[in-house]
Amino acid sequence: MTDSLVSPVPLADPHLVYDPLPGGGPKDVVILGSTGSIGTQAIDLVLRNPDRFRVTALSANGGRAALLAEQAYRLRVRTVAVAREDAVPELREALAGHYGTEPLPEILAGPDAAAQLAASDCHTVLNGITGSIGLAPTLAALEAGRTLALANKESLIVGGPLVKALAKPGQIIPVDSEHAALFQALAAGTRADVRKLVVTASGGPFRGRTKSELANVTVADALAHPTWAMGPVITVNSATLVNKGLEVIEAHLLYDISFDHIEVVVHPQSYVHSMIEFTDGSTIAQATPPDMGGPIAIGLGWPERVPDAAPAFDWSKASTWEFFPLDNDAFPSVNLARHVGRLAGTAPAVFNAANEECVAAFLNGALPFNGIMETVTRVVEEHGTPVPGTSLTVSDVLEAETWARARARELTATTATAEARA
């Protein structure tokens, strides 16, 4: 994996269009993680654009069987998959309530079900699964030759070399708002003219606070994001700015830009989703009001744009856009992410897995807010020399994650015991 400013084969490039099934008619789409935030918004976009998209299959964890059954019926999909096998009876009953005497769609279940769908007959796979469990479906979609609309950043971060080895030029379209913004801004010039990627961050609920002021913040404080409505894990990641650190690694992998040329700036309004600075001094910014409809539409529709996918600005109204430098002392997660990104190999998987465990501990009241990054940093340090990216395997990633989760739980338990005695 190169760390040069511009290398010849980026994973995501708006100038390259990978089309596995050229031809007319709606694109056949598989949606993974359909009952989550990205999945539900993608389905809304599809239902509003039946001439452009047709969903053939859906997958979800299984915890919201009624919603999954409703989605399947409205979209008339061929196949529905759940990761939890114990969710099948409830799902089957919910489907029967919609379909009545009509034949039910095929049902797949188990930890490999999403990967099976990712390799099924379709044009585009939208991976909206949360967490590194999205790695297997990402690899399956790429190996099967599907266009991959990637919202599951963790699969790229923990399996970077594996993804890079499989992906063909133009095969991945990023769906994260920041990376969809960079993707679009990059279309304004050639990669040889890129000087810097500028990734914007809202700053989360604790923007402007010092490290000492963060010592006693509560779970409720951390979940009160000022801009975005998201699940608890990603909301806490936004509060610690771990999410932004993951996005820096993702930007490096998608665009093959050196970490030294990827900058993070705080932009509280979340209007500018990211920017590219070119060598002539020009900066191209991609901006919309905070809404994921646009990035999802880019992922599913590129190289075409989907009309009215997201709200536009009312330029007749005055507004203020602010930008601030990142406080790396209060929010050390971005620099730690750069460090593990440079280490590569299994290091990003250790970082991500340890963070997931620490966030769970924080949400359960077993770890203070600042303890999240303190613990993650210690786990990364104890991991030592990672398995290099040149020889990385899926087994290496899973083994590193298992170790990191176990070690993070041990350190979290020690912290909780010490605080109880204090």
N, C-alpha and C positions, 0 to 999 in steps of 0.2 A: 504494500500500500504506500503510495507516494505521499510526501508532504510538501511537494513543490507547489508553486503558486498556481500554475495551470498545467495539467497533464492531459494527454490526448483523448482519453475516453472517460468522460463524466458519466455517472449513472443517470442523471437527469439533465436533459438538454432540450430546450424548446425548439431548437432548429432541426431536431431529428424526430420523426414521427414513426413509431413502430406500430404497424397495423397487421395483426395476425390474420384477420379475416376481412380483407378489403371487399367493398361492395355496398350496395344500397340497403335501405331499411334500418330499423332500430338496432342499436347495439345490444347484444345479449350480455347481461351483467350478473355477476354473482356478488352478493353482499355478505361479508363476514362480520359478525358483531352487529346484527341488524337491529337488536333491541336497545343498543346504546345510543349515545348522543349523535355520533356520526352516522350510524346506520339509520336512525329514524329520520334525520334530515335528508339523507340520500334518498330514502323511499319517498319522502314528500316531493323531492325534485323529480324523481322518475314519474310519479303519478301526475305531475303537472306537465310532463313532456313525453307522453306515450308514443309520439312519432319519432323520438330520438332514442329512447331506452326501453328495454324489456328485461325484467329481472327473471332469471331462470331458477335461482336457488338462494336460500337464506340460511345463515348459521347464527347461533347464539349459544351462550353458556347453558341456558335452560331455566334460569331463575324467574323468567317472565314468560311462561309458556302461553298464557292467554294473549299477550301482545304478539308473540311470534306467530301464533295461529291466525290472528286477525290479519297480520301482514301477509302471510302466505296466501290467505283467501283473497285479499284485495288485489294482490299481484298475480294470482293464479300460477304460482311457481311449480316447477316439476319436483323439486326436492327441498326438504327442510332437515337441518342438522342441529343436534345439540351435543355439547361436550359432556353433559351429565346424563349418564344412562338412566338414572333414577327419575329423570324428568320426562321420559317417554310416555308413561301412562297418562300423565296430566296433559301433555301436548296432544296425544292422540284424541283424548276426550274433547279438548278445546277445538281441535280441527273438525271433529265430527259435528260439533255444535254449529259450525259455519257451513260445512259442506253438505250436511244432511245425508241424502242417499247418493250423492255424487262420490266418485272415487277420491280417496285422500291422496295427497302427494306422497312420494317416497320419503321415508324417515330414516336418517342415519344418526347414529349415536356413538359417543365415545371420544376419547382424546384425539383421535386421528380424523374425526369426521370433517372438521373444517378444512384440513389439508386435502381430503378427498374432493370436497366441493371446489377448492381452489384449482384443482387439476381437471375439473369437468369441462364439458364442451361449452365455451362462451368466448366472448371477445375480451371483456375486462373483468378483473377481480378487484373489488374494493375491500381492502383489508382494514376494517375498523375495529379489530380486536384490541383490547387494552392489555399491555404487558408483553413480556418476552415469549409467552406462549404463542404469539403470532408468528414466530420465526418459521416453524414448519410449514404453515400455509403460504407464507411469502416465498419460500424456496420451491414449494410445489407449484405455485402459479408461474414462477419464472421458468422452471424446468419444463412445464407443459406448454410454454410459449404464449401465455396470456399477457395482455397489457395489465400492469399492476398499478392501480391507484392506491398509493401507500399512505394511510393515516396512522398505521402502527409503527411509530418511529423506533420502538424498542427492538423490533426484529432486525432492523438495519444496524442499530447501534451494537447489539450483542453479537450479531453474525455478519458484520461488515465484509470481511474477506470472502465468506461463503456466498453472500448476495452478489458481490462484485464479480465473482467467478462465473455466475450463472446469467446475470442480466445482460441483455443485448442493448446496443445503443438505442435510446428512446423508449425502452420497454417500461421504465418506471416513471410515473407521474406523481409528484409529491402532493399530498392533500393537507398537511399541516398549513395553517394560515401563513406562517412565516416562510415556509419553503415554497408554497404556491406563489407567494409574492416574489421571492428571489427568482423562481422559474420564469415568471412573466417579465420581470425587469431584465433578466438576462437576454430576452429576445430583442432588446434594444441595441445590442452590440455583439461583437464577437468575444469569445472567452479570452482571447489573447489581449483584449483591451481592458479586462477586469483588474482593478487595483485592490478592491476591498469589498467584502460582503458585510453589510450592517444589519444585524438581527435586532429587532426591537422587542422590548419587554414592557409590560404594563407596570411592573414594579410590585404587583400583588397588593395585598392589604397592608403590608408593612413598609411600603416605600417611605424613605426618609428617616426610618428608625435606625438607631445605632445597635451594635451587637448587644450591648448591656441592656438596652431597652427591649430587646427581644427575649430576654431570659425567662420572663414570666408570662408570655402571651399564652392564651388558652386555645383549645381546639376550636371553639366558636369564633374566636378572633381570626384564626388561620383560614377558616372556611368562608369567611365573609369577603369573597373576591369582589373588587369594585367594578369589574367590567364584564367578566364571563361567568356564565352559569354552567358548571361542570361537576363531575363526580368528585367525591371526597379525596381520592388519591391524587388526581391531577391538580386539584385545587391546592392541596398542601404542597405539591411539587412547585406550583406557581408561587406560593408564599415563600418557599426556601430558595426559589429560582433554580432548583434542580432541573425543572422542565426546560429552562433556557440553556442550561449546560448540556442537556441531552440534544437540544436543537443545534448547538454549536458542533457537536460530534456529527450529527446528521448532515449538517451543511457541508462539513469537510468531506464526508463520504459521498454525498450526492454530486457535488460539484468539483471535487478534487482540488479544493482551495486550501492552502496552508492555514493552520491554526493562527499563525501570526497575522493573517490577512482576513480574519473573521472577528468583527467587533460587536459587542453588545451595548446598546444604549437603552435607557429607560424612557418610555413614551407613554405617559399615564392614560392618554385618551384612546389608545389602541386603534387609531385611525390609519396610521402608516404601519403596514404589516411587516415590511422589511425593505431594504434599499441596496442598490449596487452602485458603488463608486467606480467610475472608469478612469483610465489613465490620463484622459484629457481634463480631469477635474469635474466632469459632469456626474451628477448623482441622479439615478432614476429610482423613484419611490413608487410602490404600489399601495394604493389607499382605497379603503371602503369603510363604511361604518362597521363596527364589530359584528360580524355575522359569518357563520361557516358555510353558508350557501354558495358563495363564490368559489372558495377553494374546492369544495366537493364537485361543483360543476366543471372546474378545470380538470380535476382528476378523471371524471367520467367522459367529458366531452372533447378534450383536446385532440386535434388542433382547432376545433370549432368552439365558439363561445355560446353559452346557453342564455338566451334573452331573459332578463328579469330574474336571474338566479339569486341575486342578492340586492338589498336596497342600495341606492346611490345617494350621494350627498346632495343637499339642497344648497347650492352655492350662493343663493340669494340671502342666506342667513350667516351672520358673523360667527366665527368660531376661532378658538385658540388651540394651537398644537404646540406642545412643549416637549423638549428633549433634555435629558439629564445623564451625566455619567453614572456608571454602575458603581456602587459602594462594595468593593470586593472584600472589605473587612467584615461588614455585616452579613454579606451574602457570599461566602467563599466557594459555593457550589460550582460556579462557572469556571473558575480557575482549576478546581479539582477535576472537572470534566475535561478541560483542555489537557491536563496531565494524563488522565487515563486514555484519552483519545490518542495522544502521542505514543503511549506505551502500546496501545492496540492489543491484538490477540484477545486473551480472555479478560483483560483489565476492564473494558467497558461493561462486560457481563457482571463482573464482581461489583462494580459501582452501582449498576442498576438494581441488581438483586438485593444488595445490602440496603439500598435506599428504600425499596419496597417494604422490607421488613421493619425498618426504622419508622417509616410513615405509619405502618399499622400499629406499632408500639405507641407512637405519639397519639394516634386517634383513640387508642384504648387507655390513655392516661398513664402509660408505663414509661414514658420518655419525655423530657422537656423539649421544647422547640429547638433550642440550640444543640441539644443532644443528638438530633437527627444527623446533622453534618459532622459533628464530632465523632460519632460512631462510624459513619460511612467512611470517613477519612482513615480511621484506625483500621478498618477492615481492608481497605485498599492497600495501606502500608504493609499489613501483615501478609497480604497475598503474595508479595514479593515479585519475582520475575514471571510475567505471564507467559502462557503458551503463545509462541509467535503467530502472527496472522498468516504467515506463509504455509503453516502446517495445521491450521485450526480445523477442527471437525465439530459437528453438532454435539458429539459426546463430550468434547472438551468444554464447550459452552455450558452444557447441562451440569457437568461435574463442578465447574467453577461456580455456577449459580447455587448449587446445593451447598457447597462449602461456605459461600458468602452468607447465605441465609442462616445457616446454622451458627456461624460465628457472630453474626449480627444479633441473633436471639440470645446467645450467651452473654454478650456485652450489654445488651439491653436489660437482661435479668440482673446482672451485677449492678448496673446503674440504679435500677428500681429498688434493689435491696439496700443499697447504700443510702438512698434518699429516705427510705422508710425508717432507717436507724437514726438518721440525722434529727 
